Amino acid sequence: MFEVYTVFILVIVTLGTAWGAYQRNDAFHPLVYLMPMMGYLYVLEPVTLLWGGELSDHFTDSELAYVQGYNLACVAAVAGGVLVGDKGLRRDASNVSRFALNLTPHRRRLLRRMAWVIGGLGFLVFVIGILYVGGFTEAFGTSKGGGWAPTGYLRDLKLLVIPGIVLLYMSQRGKPWSLTSSGLLVLFSIPLAARAFLATSRGWLFMGVIAVVGGWYLVRTRRPGLWTVLVGGVMVWILMLVLVTYRGQIYIGSDFFSGERPPVTEMVDKALDRVGQGGRGQTFVYGTYATLLAWEESDIYWGARYLAYTVIRPIPSRVWPTKYTDMGVSGIRYNAGTMGEERAGAIYESLPPGQYPGFAGDLFVEFAWGGVLAALLFGWLYGTVWRRRLVEGGLWTVVYLGLFAMSVFAVMQTLAAAFIARALIVSVPPALLWRFWMNGERRVRGRRKAPAAP
């Protein structure tokens, strides 16, 4: 049954991608990027491992069938949720959003100011984190380097450069680019590029490409073709594999930057070989272990871990040092609680630290088979925001770009630790500023136009 379920996933991924690109007429429709990522995780990886005989080293046929059946249900739920959320809307390149129709010079100035504030804050947090560890060389002078801050939420505030970029694009829509605007774009891109290429972060590379390239398309009526998106996505994926393969060799002062690195073809070949390596550090293998452990032990969080990451995590540990223990989720300090030492015990030993189970595995650990409903809601969120962006635009464009950029964390890592907090960071501050600035400006204008009382 494992092979049958895998074929069904492949069918959903293929049809979903084509449906989003052609029936919805948008190469940036949620199905166009969510489905291929799920296809990589639940089709390409397991099939490669199956052909190499790797899966039988870890799991029985019944275990594989159980987990892949759950994965199939989650993938189908995401696709269905997107289609429910988009309500059958088809993008028309001749139409523009309500906000774009009313993009006055004054609104352009407000958008530019918001870009300065939001993107500037993100860049400032990046600089403060670098200074905190002693400077740029100290921050990126070791593998997986970067700045630092006392709390995870504060460290992630540098992600505000992403909404800063799309706000800048929106302010420049239909206008020639000035030297100042180009400088701002470069400035806001520095944290993304530094984390991608010096700290070898695959997620930050993906976010950077989506923010800079995807953001430019989103605020315009133009779209790249499906094959352009797919080929570009494959190239980014290969670059991501290269970064993680040579992660230990890429940092300021390393031989990698002194001309002693391997040829490009050799790096790509070695990176692609990783897909078929079935160690416990491989996402599909690890996710299957995490699902089986939660199933066998009936050890489900039932939402407590998600609550801890969204509500409890921002509280500094100095203020509440036992916060995770008090919440009953002390294991989240190890592999985001998906299969830490406290949960696994002697059942699955030698688990690699810093590993994530992927979308479906994370949902099973949290909700068991209720994760299928959570997957449906996840897809509905993406479909709804995509539709609102097309019809209304404005703030919905900013929110959609943030969700687009964060999708790699949701699918390839976890919703709890990697997606929810980051999605809130790139959405809530711009929404608050928009409400009290853009909407406040309209209220002031409305009062000015109101007739005087007789």
Backbone hydrogen bonds, N-H to C=O, Kabsch-Sander energy under -0.5 kcal/mol:
donor,donor_aa,acceptor,acceptor_aa,energy
5,Y,1,M,-2.9
6,T,2,F,-2.1
7,V,3,E,-2.0
8,F,4,V,-2.1
9,I,5,Y,-2.2
10,L,6,T,-2.2
11,V,7,V,-2.2
12,I,8,F,-2.3
13,V,9,I,-2.8
14,T,10,L,-2.5
15,L,11,V,-2.7
16,G,12,I,-2.6
17,T,13,V,-2.2
18,A,14,T,-2.1
19,W,15,L,-2.6
20,G,16,G,-2.3
21,A,17,T,-2.0
22,Y,18,A,-2.8
23,Q,18,A,-0.7
23,Q,19,W,-0.7
24,R,19,W,-2.0
26,D,20,G,-1.5
29,H,26,D,-1.7
32,V,29,H,-1.6
33,Y,29,H,-0.7
33,Y,30,P,-0.8
34,L,30,P,-2.8
35,M,31,L,-1.3
37,M,33,Y,-1.3
38,M,34,L,-2.1
39,G,35,M,-2.6
40,Y,36,P,-2.3
41,L,37,M,-2.0
42,Y,38,M,-2.8
43,V,39,G,-1.6
44,L,39,G,-2.3
45,E,40,Y,-2.3
47,V,43,V,-2.4
48,T,44,L,-2.4
49,L,45,E,-2.2
50,L,46,P,-2.6
51,W,47,V,-2.7
52,G,48,T,-1.5
53,G,50,L,-1.3
54,E,49,L,-2.5
55,L,49,L,-0.8
57,D,54,E,-1.3
58,H,55,L,-1.7
59,F,55,L,-2.5
64,L,60,T,-2.2
65,A,61,D,-2.3
66,Y,62,S,-2.2
67,V,63,E,-2.3
68,Q,64,L,-2.7
69,G,65,A,-2.1
70,Y,66,Y,-1.6
71,N,67,V,-2.5
72,L,68,Q,-2.5
73,A,69,G,-1.9
74,C,70,Y,-2.2
75,V,71,N,-2.5
76,A,72,L,-2.6
77,A,73,A,-2.0
78,V,74,C,-2.4
79,A,75,V,-2.2
80,G,76,A,-2.6
81,G,77,A,-2.8
82,V,78,V,-2.4
83,L,79,A,-1.9
84,V,80,G,-2.0
85,G,81,G,-2.4
86,D,82,V,-2.5
87,K,83,L,-0.7
88,G,83,L,-0.6
89,L,86,D,-2.0
91,R,24,R,-2.3
93,A,91,R,-0.5
95,N,92,D,-2.1
98,R,391,V,-1.8
99,F,392,E,-1.9
101,L,97,S,-1.8
102,N,98,R,-0.9
102,N,99,F,-0.9
103,L,100,A,-1.2
104,T,102,N,-1.8
108,R,104,T,-2.2
109,R,105,P,-2.0
110,L,106,H,-2.0
111,L,107,R,-2.6
112,R,108,R,-2.3
113,R,109,R,-2.2
114,M,110,L,-2.5
115,A,111,L,-2.3
116,W,112,R,-2.3
117,V,113,R,-2.5
118,I,114,M,-3.2
119,G,115,A,-1.8
120,G,115,A,-0.7
120,G,116,W,-1.4
121,L,117,V,-2.0
122,G,118,I,-2.0
123,F,119,G,-2.4
124,L,120,G,-2.5
125,V,121,L,-2.5
126,F,122,G,-1.8
127,V,123,F,-2.3
128,I,124,L,-2.7
129,G,125,V,-2.3
130,I,126,F,-1.8
131,L,127,V,-2.7
132,Y,128,I,-2.0
133,V,129,G,-0.8
133,V,130,I,-0.7
134,G,131,L,-1.2
135,G,130,I,-2.4
139,A,135,G,-2.3
140,F,136,F,-2.2
141,G,138,E,-0.5
145,G,142,T,-0.9
146,G,139,A,-2.5
148,W,129,G,-1.0
155,R,151,T,-2.0
156,D,152,G,-2.1
157,L,153,Y,-0.5
157,L,154,L,-0.9
158,K,155,R,-1.0
159,L,156,D,-2.2
160,L,157,L,-2.0
161,V,158,K,-1.6
162,I,159,L,-2.2
164,G,160,L,-1.8
165,I,161,V,-1.9
166,V,162,I,-1.8
167,L,163,P,-2.3
168,L,164,G,-1.8
169,Y,165,I,-2.4
170,M,166,V,-2.3
171,S,167,L,-2.0
172,Q,168,L,-1.1
173,R,170,M,-1.0
175,K,172,Q,-2.5
182,S,178,S,-2.1
183,G,179,L,-2.2
184,L,180,T,-2.3
185,L,181,S,-2.3
186,V,182,S,-2.2
187,L,183,G,-2.5
188,F,184,L,-2.8
189,S,185,L,-1.3
190,I,186,V,-1.0
190,I,187,L,-0.7
193,A,189,S,-2.7
194,A,190,I,-2.9
195,R,191,P,-2.0
196,A,192,L,-1.8
197,F,193,A,-2.9
198,L,194,A,-1.9
199,A,194,A,-1.3
201,S,195,R,-1.7
202,R,200,T,-0.7
205,L,201,S,-1.6
206,F,202,R,-2.3
207,M,203,G,-2.5
208,G,204,W,-2.3
209,V,205,L,-2.2
210,I,206,F,-2.4
211,A,207,M,-2.8
212,V,208,G,-2.4
213,V,209,V,-2.3
214,G,209,V,-1.3
215,G,210,I,-1.5
216,W,212,V,-0.6
217,Y,213,V,-1.5
218,L,214,G,-2.4
219,V,215,G,-1.4
220,R,217,Y,-1.7
229,V,225,G,-2.2
230,L,226,L,-2.8
231,V,227,W,-2.7
232,G,228,T,-2.5
233,G,229,V,-2.7
234,V,230,L,-2.3
235,M,231,V,-2.2
236,V,232,G,-2.3
237,W,233,G,-2.5
238,I,234,V,-2.5
239,L,235,M,-2.2
240,M,236,V,-2.4
241,L,237,W,-2.2
242,V,238,I,-2.4
243,L,239,L,-2.4
244,V,240,M,-2.0
245,T,241,L,-2.2
246,Y,242,V,-2.2
247,R,244,V,-0.8
249,Q,246,Y,-1.7
250,I,246,Y,-0.8
250,I,247,R,-0.9
251,Y,249,Q,-0.8
252,I,140,F,-3.0
254,S,251,Y,-2.2
256,F,249,Q,-0.7
257,F,254,S,-1.0
258,S,255,D,-1.2
260,E,255,D,-1.7
267,M,263,P,-2.2
268,V,264,V,-2.5
269,D,265,T,-2.4
270,K,266,E,-2.3
271,A,267,M,-2.2
272,L,268,V,-2.6
273,D,269,D,-1.5
274,R,270,K,-0.6
274,R,271,A,-1.1
275,V,272,L,-1.2
276,G,273,D,-0.8
277,Q,274,R,-1.5
278,G,276,G,-0.7
282,Q,279,G,-2.1
286,Y,282,Q,-3.0
287,G,283,T,-3.0
288,T,284,F,-2.1
289,Y,285,V,-2.3
290,A,286,Y,-2.6
291,T,287,G,-2.2
292,L,288,T,-2.5
293,L,289,Y,-2.5
294,A,290,A,-2.1
295,W,291,T,-2.2
296,E,292,L,-3.2
297,E,293,L,-2.5
298,S,294,A,-0.7
299,D,294,A,-1.1
300,I,298,S,-1.0
301,Y,365,V,-1.8
302,W,366,E,-2.3
303,G,366,E,-0.5
304,A,301,Y,-1.4
307,L,303,G,-2.2
308,A,304,A,-2.2
309,Y,305,R,-2.1
310,T,306,Y,-1.8
311,V,307,L,-2.7
312,I,307,L,-1.0
313,R,308,A,-2.5
315,I,312,I,-1.6
319,V,316,P,-1.0
320,W,316,P,-1.9
323,K,320,W,-1.5
326,D,322,T,-2.9
327,M,323,K,-1.4
328,G,325,T,-1.2
329,V,324,Y,-2.8
332,I,329,V,-2.0
333,R,330,S,-1.2
334,Y,331,G,-1.8
335,N,333,R,-0.6
336,A,332,I,-0.7
337,G,331,G,-0.9
337,G,334,Y,-1.6
338,T,335,N,-2.2
344,A,340,G,-3.0
345,G,341,E,-2.1
347,I,344,A,-2.1
349,E,347,I,-0.5
355,Q,352,P,-0.8
358,G,413,Q,-1.3
359,F,411,V,-2.4
362,D,358,G,-2.3
363,L,359,F,-1.9
364,F,360,A,-2.2
365,V,361,G,-2.1
366,E,362,D,-1.4
367,F,363,L,-3.1
368,A,364,F,-2.4
370,G,367,F,-1.9
371,G,368,A,-1.9
372,V,369,W,-1.5
373,L,370,G,-0.6
374,A,370,G,-1.5
375,A,371,G,-2.3
376,L,372,V,-1.8
377,L,373,L,-2.2
378,F,374,A,-2.2
379,G,375,A,-2.3
380,W,376,L,-2.3
381,L,377,L,-2.3
382,Y,378,F,-1.7
383,G,379,G,-2.6
384,T,380,W,-2.7
385,V,381,L,-2.4
386,W,382,Y,-2.2
387,R,383,G,-2.0
388,R,384,T,-2.6
389,R,385,V,-2.1
390,L,386,W,-1.8
391,V,387,R,-2.2
392,E,388,R,-2.7
393,G,388,R,-1.6
396,W,393,G,-1.8
397,T,394,G,-1.2
398,V,394,G,-1.1
399,V,395,L,-2.4
400,Y,396,W,-2.4
401,L,397,T,-2.2
402,G,398,V,-1.8
403,L,399,V,-2.3
404,F,400,Y,-2.9
405,A,401,L,-2.7
406,M,402,G,-2.0
407,S,403,L,-0.9
407,S,404,F,-0.7
408,V,405,A,-0.6
409,F,406,M,-1.1
410,A,406,M,-1.5
411,V,407,S,-2.3
412,M,408,V,-2.1
413,Q,409,F,-1.7
418,A,414,T,-0.5
419,F,414,T,-0.7
420,I,415,L,-2.7
421,A,416,A,-0.5
423,A,419,F,-3.0
424,L,420,I,-2.2
425,I,421,A,-2.0
426,V,422,R,-2.0
427,S,423,A,-0.6
427,S,424,L,-0.5
428,V,424,L,-2.9
431,A,427,S,-1.9
432,L,428,V,-2.7
433,L,429,P,-2.4
434,W,430,P,-2.6
435,R,431,A,-2.3
436,F,432,L,-2.2
437,W,433,L,-1.2
438,M,434,W,-0.8
439,N,434,W,-2.2
441,E,437,W,-2.0
442,R,438,M,-1.4
443,R,439,N,-1.8
444,V,440,G,-2.0
445,R,441,E,-2.2
446,G,442,R,-2.3
447,R,443,R,-1.9
448,R,444,V,-1.9
449,K,445,R,-1.6
450,A,446,G,-0.8
